[in-house]
Amino acid sequence: MSAMPEIPTAAAASQRKLVRLQVNGEQVEHLAEPRTHLGDFVRDQCGLTGTHLGCEHGVCGACTVLLDGKPVRSCITYAVACESHAVTTIEGYDEDPVMARLRKAFNQEHALQCGFCTPGMLATARDIVTRIPDADEHRIRLELSGNLCRCTGYVGIVRAVQSVLAEVKAEHGQQVVAEPVAARAEPAAMQAFTVREAAAVSSTASTASPAAAGQDAGESRRGWSTMQGSFDVDFPPQQVWEFMGDVRALAACLPGAEVQEADGTSVKGRIAVKFGPISAAFNGAATLERDNEAQAGMLRGAGTDTVSHSRAKGDVGYRLIALDGGQRTRVDITLEHMLQGPLAQFSRSGLVRDFVSRMIVEFGRNLNASMGGTSADQLPVQKIGLFGMLWQVIVGRIRGRH
């Protein structure tokens, strides 16, 4: 006997909010509870069932859609957070020249079987073609690592993307230009912190010195992602510079970090992270390089999670800028990172952008607190929760519109 459909209670109905989105070029508005994720919204409210829901934890990538032209996991993106933004599902690519090429290539290269992962796989493949025109096989596989397929073995999918990239280069010498999309507004809660993200497309390895910590984000190493941002500290630059020369104190300011050993310019320890259902504790080491004249430095680190066997590498470059006549300091940050293994599926998500920026905001707060007299053992050491930070971002965005 089939189960009776759930009848919304009066309390649940009163919590519903009218959500207005542009879906596949058309304005839509439907009532939805704050907890409704974008995947359910487009399937149940808009009737666009081409978006498939698999794990509903942001792991498998089957639900990937475009939000303002960028791939996102619709199962962990709240519909209310997408108010007034543009969403593109698999049904919305009829006039898209990139997707036309990809669909043909997927057929020719036998890049699909059961088809369950295909909508999300195509969205990610389109992002590769439009964003990384020089991607080689290694980079394609890295970018596709967040989309799981149980049928094909991925070989046909990789070949399909390679063939489209080759066609585009042969015909135009560059990537097919996609339709422009509106820029996403920053959440109100993030106005004190600026951040930008750039694809790592260079095939030349970077050997940036500490003095080059403020270099263009586009000069990143192959397979690495780059983010830039800044935060303010309520102390003079020289005082901040002296504090940041203590590698133990510097590492202790990073949320979720535990310092185990520190000696001069090197440190060993662990950092705990929680991505929804996945917990990880990266054990590793980092070394600090400093340029006293430029007041710029580089913290280079690497670590491995013993449970998921994911591997992470990161270079955090920083430069100090005097503010208010030298009474305060702005710290400009350049973060280059590479993540390999099961956790790599989160590396291209827009959530990671908010996640990393939130982490650096907390780092800035801890730095201010430490320099103000708070001891290292009083700073937070709990796991960094992606969804806890995501909720803060959503609240900030909602408040910013009222």
N, C-alpha and C positions, 0 to 999 in steps of 0.2 A: 504494500500500500504506500502510495507516495506521501511524503511529508507535507503538512499544511504550510503554506507560505507564512512567513513571519509578519505579524501585524504590528506596525509601528505604534508605540505608546504615545500618549499625549506629550510626555516629557521629551521623547526623542524628536517628535515632530516640531516642537517649539524650538529645538536647537538648530533646525535646518536653516541654511543660509542660501540666498539666491546667488549662484555662481555664474558669472558671465565670462565666457572665453571665446576666442576665435579658433574654431576647429576646422581644419582643412579649408581655410579661407572664408568660412561662414560664421557669423556671430550666433552663438547659442547661449541660452541661459536656462538653468535648471536648479531646483532646490536640492541641496546636498548637506549631509551632516558634516561637521568639521573633520571627522575621522575618515571620511570617504576618500580613498586614494584615486588618483587620476585614471588608473586602469579601469576600475569599476565605473567611474564617471563616464568615460567614453563608450564603454560597452553597454552599461545598463541605462544610462540617461540619454546617450546620443545614438544608441543602436549600432555602433561601429564595432562589430565583434571580430574584426580582423586583428585587433590587438589581443595577443594571447597571454593568459596569466598562468605561470608555472609555479615557482617556489613561493612567490609573494613575500620574499625576504630580500629582494634586490640582488640575488645571486646568479640566476640562470640567464638573465638578459632577454628572455622571450617577450617581455612586455615593453621593450624599448620603443619609445616614440621620440619625436623631436619637439622640444620646447624652445620657441624662438630660434629654431634652426639648430639646436644642440641636442644630442642624444641624452635622454634621461630614463631612469627606471620608473615607469608609471606606477608600479606597485608600491613604491616607497616615496612617492611624491604626492602630497595632499592636493586635492583639487582646489581647495580654497586658497592655497598659496600661489595658484596659477592665474588668479583673477586678472583679467584684461591682457593676458599673454596669448601667444599664438601656439597652438598645438597641431602637429601634423602626424596623422596615423597612416597606416599602410594604404588606406583608401584614398589618401589625399595626394598621391604622386602621379596622377594621370598626365599632368602637363610638365612633369619634371624631367629634363633631358638626362640628368645623371641616372635617375632610377630607371629610365627606359633602357639605357645601356646595361645596367646591372641586371635587370630582369632577363634580358636576352642572354647575357653571359651566364647567369645562374642556370638557365635551361641548357645552354650549349655545353657547359662544363659539369653537368650533373651535380650541381651544388645543393640540391634539395631532394629529400625523400619523403618523410611523413609530412613535412611542411610546418610543424608546430613552432620551430624556432625561426622560421624564415622571415616573418615580418620584422622581428627585432634584429635579425642578422642583416637584413637589407638596410635597415636604418643605420646600423653601425658601419656597414660597407660604404654607404653613401657619404658618411662623415669622413671616412678614410680618403675617398677619392677627392672630395672637395677641400679637405684640410691638409693632406699630406701627399702632394702630387709626386714626390720622389720616393715614396715608400717602397722598400724592398720586401722580400718574402719574410724576413725576420720581423720587420716593423709591422707588416700586415698581421702576422700571427700574434704579435704582442697586443695590437689594438683589438683583435677579435677575441682575446682571451677571456673577456667578460661575457661572451655569448656562448652558451653551451649547446652542443648538438649531440644527440645520441645515435645518429644514423650515418652521417656522411664520412666521418673521419677527417673532415675539414679540408682535405686536399682539393676537392672541387671548388670549395668556397674560396680558398686562397687563389686558385688559378683564375676564378671568375674576376676577382678584384684586380689581379695582376693584368688580365687581358683588357679590362676597362681603362686602367691607368696607362697601358701601352697605347691604346687607341687614342686617348685624349692627347698624350704627348706627341704622337705621330701627326695628329690633325691640327693641333693648336699650339703645341710646345708648352702648354701649361694646363692647369686643371680647368674643367668646365666650371664656369661661374654660375653659382646657384642664385636663386632669387634672393635679394636682400631681405633681411628680417630686422625688426625693431630691436634695439639694444635692451637688454634686461635692466630694470631699475635695481639699484642696490637697496637692501633692506634698511629701514630707518635705524635699526639697532647697530648697523655696521658703518654708519657715516663717519665714525671716528677712525676707521681703519680702511685704507684703500688697498685694493689687491687687483692684479690682472694676471691672466693665465695665458700661456703661449704654447703652441705645439712644438715639440722638439723635432725639427726637420733636417737639421744639418747632419751631413755624413762625416764631418770632421770632428774628432774628439776635442773637447775644450780643456785647456790647461790654464784656466783663469787663475790669476794671482789674487790675494786678498784685496789688492788695490782695485781690482776689476769687479768687485762685488756688485757694483751697480750697473753692469753691462746690460745690453738689450736682451730681453727675455728670448728673442728669436735665435740667439746664438747658443742654444742648448745642444747637448750631446745627443747622438742618435739613440732613441729608445728612452730618453729621459723626458720628464715633464718639468715645466718651470712655472713658478708663481712669484710675483713680486708684491710687496706691500710695505707698510710703515706703521709705526706707533710712536707716541710721544712719551717721554720720561720727564718727571718733574725735578731733574737735577742737571747741573752743568755738564757739558761734554767730557771734560777731563775727568770728572768724578765717575761718570758712566764708563768711560774708557778703562779706568783703573779697575772698576768692579768687574767688567767683562773680561779682564785678563785672568781672573780666577776661574779656571775651567770647572772646578767642582761647584762653585756658586752659580755659574752660568747654566750648567746642566740641571742643577736643582730647581731652576725656575721653569723648566719645561714641564707642563702638566702631565702627570702619569709617569714621570721618570723617577728612577731610583738609582742613585749614585753608589757604586760598590767600591771602586778604586779610582783614585785621581793622583796624578804625578806630573807636576809641571804643566805641560800643554796637552796631556792625554788623559782620557777618562774611560772607565769601563762601567757598564751598568745595564739596566733594562728599562724598557718603556712598555707599559700595558695599554692595549687598545681594545675597544669592543665595537665591532661592526655588526649591529643587530644580533643574530644568533651566533656569530663567530667571535670568540675571544682570542686574543693573541698577546704574547709577551715576547718582545724582541730583545734578545740578549746580544750585546755588541760593544763596540768601542768607537771612540771619536778622538780626533786630534784637532788642535786649535792653531791656526796660523794668523799672525797679526802684522799689520803695517802701521807702526806708531806714527809716522809722519802724516799718513792719509787718514788715520783713525778708522781703518777698515780691517775687517777680519774675515776668516773663513773657518767654519767648523765642519770638518769632513767626518762622516760616520757611516757605519754599516752594521747590520745585525740580521739575525735569523730567528724565526719563531719555531721552536722545537715541536709544536703540535701540528701546525699546518704546513711546516717546512717552507713557508714563504720567506723570501729574502728581500731585504730593503737596503738601499743605499741612498744617502742624502748629503748634499753640500749646502750649508746655510751660510751665505755671504751677508755681511752687514757693514754699514757705513754710518757714521755719526754726523749729524748736521746740527749746528747751533741754532737755537731759537730764542726769541725775546732777549736779544743782546747777550747771549751766552748763558742765560739763567736756566734755560730748559734745553732739552735735546730731542731731536727726531731721529729715530733709528730706522733706516731704510733696509729692508730685508729682500734678498733674492734666494729663493729656495729651489734647488734642482733635486729631483728625486726619481728613483726607479724602483718599482715594486714588481717582483716576480713570484709566481706561485698562486695558490688559490685566492689570496687577497687581491691579486692584480685585477680581478673583475671590477673592483671599485675605482680603479685608477683614472677612468675617464668620466666618471659620473659627475654631474654638476654638484651633487651633494659633497663630494670631496673638496671642491673649491670652498664651500661654506665651512666644511669641517676643518680644513687647514687654516683658513683665515681666523676661525674662532680659536683654534689652538694658539695661534700667534698672539691674538688679543689677550688670552689668558697668560701667555708668556710675558707680555708687556706689563700686565698687572702684577705678576709675581716679581718681575724685576723692580718695579716701583716699590713694592712692599718690602723686598729684601733690602734695598738701599735705604728704606725708611726705618729699618731696624727689626723687621720680622725675621726670625731665625729660620733656617732651611727646613728644620723639622716641623715647622708650623705651616709650611706651604702644602697645598693639596698634592697627594700622590696617587689618588684613585685612578682607575682606568678611564681613558677618554672615551665617552659614549657618543657614537655618531648620532644616534637618534635623539639623545638628550640635547645635543647641540642643534640638531635639525629642528627640534620643537622650538628652541629659542629663536631660530631664524624665522620660522613660520609666524610666531607671535610678533616678532619685530616687523615683518612685512604687513601683517594685518593691521597693527597699530599705526603703521606709517601711512595708511590710507584713510585714517579717521582723525 
